Amino acid sequence: MSDKNKAMDQVWRTVNFIRKSFRLRPRHIDQADVEALRDKLGVSPDAPYDIPFNAGFDPDTQPTDLEIKTHGTVIASRDITPQTIVARIETVPSGAPVVFDIRVNGASICAVKPSFAADSSVLNAGTLVANPSIKQGDAVSLVVTGIGIDPVGAGLRVGLKGRAA
């Protein structure tokens, strides 16, 4: 069953629950009512769809030093419109910033890469390119390009906030 069909099935179950609760006959509910309810329940095609990444953690999820490399790649399961990037770092770098990038099929979607300045845990979220998009099946990666200097950053958590397209 497709995601859209699953969402509509959930909407119809909710509609039937409401119909029975208020003792409405089926003719009182039409497709427009179902679509409005679907939107209120957050199962619309434009629902939030975020992609999380972690970098600089050991197998026990303890922060470890970041490395300049690709730290994770996921395959998009649906079309997504990226909106912004959020992140947090456990160990702030010294001497130089921690800089990272989000890449889709190897190409950056950041016009200005997100970063944590030296001696700061405040994210500079950077900016996305104009009209970024991720299509179903695209490879989405977190790439760390700067790690700081003595100490280097550690324990980076990143979220690419988006909406299902």
Secondary structure, DSSP 8 states (H G I E B T S, - for coil): --HHHHHHHHHHHHHHHHHHHTT--GGG--HHHHHHHHHHTT-STT-B--EEEEESB-TTS-B-B--SEEEEEEE-SS-EEEEEEEEEEEE--SSS-EEEEEEETTEE-EEE--EE-TT---EE--EE-SS--B-TT-EEEEEEEEE-SSS--EEEEEEEEEEE-
